[in-house]
Amino acid sequence: MIVTVNGAALACWTRGRRHPTALLLIHGFPLDHRMWAAQMAGLAAQVHVIAADLRGFGRSSASPVGPLTMDQHADDLAALLDHLEIGRAVVAGLSMGGYIALAFWRRHRQRVQALVLADTRAEADSPQARANRDAAAAKVREAGVGALADDMLPRLLAPANLTNPRLVAAMRAMMTAQPAATIIAALAGLRDRPDSRPTLPTITVPTLVVVGEHDALTPPADAAALAASIPGARLVVIPAAGHMSPLENPRAVNVALRRFLAAVAAAAPAQP
Ligand code: MLT
């Protein structure tokens, strides 16, 4: 389904519509909703699953002008929930999706039933990381999206999973399908995103932090610190996975999500 929100046409997929608890899945960078395929298939018997391509990504409308900010994505997703007539949702994001989930909490907290923060962090970019974003954007301009995919892939997957040709091919295909203009605008938005650490103690909804045991970008120790900063948050370390835990070990991620969603639904039935 294509839904026009805030001037952008967002491509959106839903499963399990009969369930009262809604789960909004927010993809990472530079990916699209397909990274959640195993969660959409595996959780639809329990919850109403919604996955969208963020503006500019996947099948959503492109041509972003200026940085693609976390706030813009969060506002788009709130408008998407409006369109779907969903009052509150469990908001789950991986990496960039986690930055957006934290922005969503700041801007639309009344819409958040619970949070899932997967392979992500609250800190803003360091000066070095900001410079790396600009270098990555320059590389995309000069050498194309494939060059960025080549640079990123070895850091996204656990070393053992880099020998899985199907997984590597699927990741590379998803990354290289994203328009260069989107990637450049997203890199600027990632570079300029705010420090979300002051947000963490304000979180009053059940929160699950998920991290791959071999995540090289947001390692388990950082995920533990993230969970410790959020009142009552739980941490689950996913074995045999790196930064892309939902793709690398979908079974373990789905088990963790099912348990968490069952507890959330039991504690506070979803509002229509
Ligand atoms: C992601 O997976 O979304 C990216 O690694 C986020 C980032 O580059 O900060």
Boltz pocket constraint, residues with backbone or C-beta under 6 A from the ligand:
constraints:
  - pocket:
      binder: B
      contacts: [[A, 27], [A, 28], [A, 29], [A, 30], [A, 94], [A, 95], [A, 96], [A, 97], [A, 119], [A, 190], [A, 217], [A, 243]]
      max_distance: 6.0
